Amino acid sequence: MADENEDIEDETEGEEKPKKNPLKLVLFIGLPVLILLLAGVGGFMMFAGGGDDEEQHADASHGEAGDGHGEADAHETDEVYYYDLREGDGTEETITTNIRSSTGRPVIVQLKITFESSRADLGPILEEHVDPIMDQFIMFLRELREDDLYGSAGMHRVKLELLRRVNLAIEPAQIDAVWIQEFMIVD
């Protein structure tokens, strides 16, 4: 019986451990590295690239005759024009409204707004539509909570919504951006 154990031990000492299969090594190390590399390249292209194609497409399609773009672009130039939100008598309009607060205390918001456009003829259109613009702005601001206005992300959302609402009020004309010149929260 002792001889059999010695024979088994001798056989195991002489054998080498099986070598790892290189295919498994490639699958377990190389494949995840390749997936991470492709995901990184795809993420970079999605967030950083792609803007050039849109600009080239826009440049190529605007100069063509007969596509309808030439008439709409007749008013647009490379210059930028700024228009203050003004009352009917020409004085600068200050938007003042109350907003909801979480504690129930009254909170008042005051804004002065300037519009940016590439169209030189947008001033009379804005003056003509000042009442619908004010109505849209006040309806939006009254639905806000005080917490919605804090921080850069909150202000960015407010600017985007004001841009959307002014474009609804003056359509088919469009403005390019809304600039908040003064912003004050009064408790």
FILOMAR-44706 format. One record per residue (C-alpha): x, y, z; residue in three letters. Coordinates in steps of 0.5 Angstrom, whole numbers, plus 500, padded with zeros to 3 digits. Example, Ala and Ser with C-alpha at 12.3 -4.5 7.8 and 13.67 -1.06 7.14 Angstrom:
REM residues 2
[[525, 491, 516], 'ala']
[[527, 498, 514], 'ser']
//
This chain:
REM residues 187
[[500, 500, 500], 'met']
[[506, 505, 502], 'ala']
[[509, 503, 495], 'asp']
[[502, 505, 491], 'glu']
[[502, 512, 495], 'asn']
[[510, 513, 493], 'glu']
[[508, 511, 486], 'asp']
[[502, 516, 486], 'ile']
[[507, 522, 489], 'glu']
[[512, 520, 484], 'asp']
[[508, 521, 478], 'glu']
[[505, 528, 480], 'thr']
[[512, 531, 482], 'glu']
[[514, 529, 475], 'gly']
[[508, 532, 471], 'glu']
[[508, 540, 470], 'glu']
[[502, 544, 471], 'lys']
[[498, 545, 465], 'pro']
[[499, 552, 462], 'lys']
[[494, 557, 461], 'lys']
[[491, 557, 454], 'asn']
[[493, 563, 451], 'pro']
[[486, 564, 448], 'leu']
[[483, 565, 455], 'lys']
[[488, 570, 456], 'leu']
[[486, 574, 450], 'val']
[[479, 573, 452], 'leu']
[[479, 575, 459], 'phe']
[[484, 581, 458], 'ile']
[[484, 583, 451], 'gly']
[[477, 583, 450], 'leu']
[[475, 588, 456], 'pro']
[[481, 592, 454], 'val']
[[478, 593, 447], 'leu']
[[471, 594, 449], 'ile']
[[473, 600, 454], 'leu']
[[477, 603, 448], 'leu']
[[472, 603, 443], 'leu']
[[467, 606, 448], 'ala']
[[472, 611, 450], 'gly']
[[473, 613, 442], 'val']
[[465, 612, 441], 'gly']
[[464, 617, 447], 'gly']
[[469, 622, 445], 'phe']
[[466, 622, 438], 'met']
[[459, 623, 440], 'met']
[[461, 629, 445], 'phe']
[[466, 632, 441], 'ala']
[[465, 631, 434], 'gly']
[[460, 632, 429], 'gly']
[[459, 639, 429], 'gly']
[[463, 640, 423], 'asp']
[[458, 636, 419], 'asp']
[[452, 640, 421], 'glu']
[[456, 647, 419], 'glu']
[[458, 644, 412], 'gln']
[[451, 642, 411], 'his']
[[448, 649, 413], 'ala']
[[453, 653, 409], 'asp']
[[452, 648, 403], 'ala']
[[445, 649, 403], 'ser']
[[443, 656, 404], 'his']
[[446, 658, 398], 'gly']
[[443, 654, 393], 'glu']
[[437, 657, 389], 'ala']
[[430, 655, 389], 'gly']
[[430, 651, 396], 'asp']
[[426, 657, 400], 'gly']
[[432, 658, 404], 'his']
[[435, 664, 400], 'gly']
[[428, 668, 402], 'glu']
[[428, 667, 409], 'ala']
[[436, 668, 410], 'asp']
[[435, 675, 406], 'ala']
[[434, 678, 413], 'his']
[[440, 675, 417], 'glu']
[[447, 677, 417], 'thr']
[[453, 675, 420], 'asp']
[[452, 681, 425], 'glu']
[[449, 680, 432], 'val']
[[443, 685, 434], 'tyr']
[[441, 686, 441], 'tyr']
[[434, 688, 443], 'tyr']
[[432, 690, 450], 'asp']
[[425, 688, 452], 'leu']
[[422, 695, 452], 'arg']
[[415, 698, 454], 'glu']
[[410, 701, 449], 'gly']
[[413, 708, 451], 'asp']
[[420, 706, 450], 'gly']
[[423, 705, 457], 'thr']
[[426, 699, 459], 'glu']
[[422, 693, 462], 'glu']
[[423, 690, 468], 'thr']
[[419, 684, 469], 'ile']
[[417, 683, 477], 'thr']
[[413, 677, 479], 'thr']
[[412, 673, 485], 'asn']
[[414, 666, 485], 'ile']
[[412, 660, 490], 'arg']
[[416, 659, 496], 'ser']
[[417, 652, 500], 'ser']
[[416, 656, 506], 'thr']
[[410, 660, 504], 'gly']
[[413, 667, 505], 'arg']
[[412, 671, 499], 'pro']
[[418, 671, 494], 'val']
[[419, 676, 488], 'ile']
[[423, 676, 482], 'val']
[[425, 682, 478], 'gln']
[[429, 681, 471], 'leu']
[[431, 685, 466], 'lys']
[[432, 682, 459], 'ile']
[[436, 683, 452], 'thr']
[[434, 679, 446], 'phe']
[[440, 677, 441], 'glu']
[[438, 676, 434], 'ser']
[[442, 676, 427], 'ser']
[[436, 680, 424], 'arg']
[[436, 687, 424], 'ala']
[[429, 688, 423], 'asp']
[[427, 684, 429], 'leu']
[[426, 691, 433], 'gly']
[[419, 693, 431], 'pro']
[[417, 685, 431], 'ile']
[[419, 685, 439], 'leu']
[[415, 692, 440], 'glu']
[[409, 689, 437], 'glu']
[[409, 683, 441], 'his']
[[411, 686, 448], 'val']
[[405, 684, 451], 'asp']
[[404, 677, 449], 'pro']
[[412, 676, 451], 'ile']
[[411, 679, 458], 'met']
[[404, 674, 458], 'asp']
[[409, 668, 457], 'gln']
[[414, 670, 461], 'phe']
[[410, 672, 467], 'ile']
[[406, 665, 467], 'met']
[[412, 661, 466], 'phe']
[[416, 665, 472], 'leu']
[[410, 664, 477], 'arg']
[[410, 657, 476], 'glu']
[[417, 656, 478], 'leu']
[[419, 655, 486], 'arg']
[[425, 659, 489], 'glu']
[[429, 653, 489], 'asp']
[[429, 652, 481], 'asp']
[[432, 659, 480], 'leu']
[[439, 657, 484], 'tyr']
[[445, 655, 481], 'gly']
[[448, 656, 474], 'ser']
[[444, 650, 472], 'ala']
[[437, 653, 474], 'gly']
[[439, 659, 471], 'met']
[[441, 656, 464], 'his']
[[434, 652, 464], 'arg']
[[430, 659, 465], 'val']
[[434, 662, 460], 'lys']
[[432, 656, 455], 'leu']
[[425, 656, 457], 'glu']
[[425, 664, 456], 'leu']
[[428, 663, 449], 'leu']
[[422, 658, 447], 'arg']
[[417, 662, 450], 'arg']
[[419, 669, 446], 'val']
[[420, 665, 440], 'asn']
[[413, 662, 441], 'leu']
[[410, 669, 442], 'ala']
[[413, 672, 436], 'ile']
[[413, 666, 431], 'glu']
[[415, 666, 425], 'pro']
[[420, 670, 427], 'ala']
[[426, 668, 431], 'gln']
[[431, 670, 436], 'ile']
[[437, 667, 437], 'asp']
[[439, 668, 445], 'ala']
[[436, 671, 451], 'val']
[[441, 674, 456], 'trp']
[[439, 676, 463], 'ile']
[[442, 683, 464], 'gln']
[[439, 683, 472], 'glu']
[[436, 678, 476], 'phe']
[[434, 679, 483], 'met']
[[430, 675, 488], 'ile']
[[427, 679, 494], 'val']
[[425, 676, 500], 'asp']
//
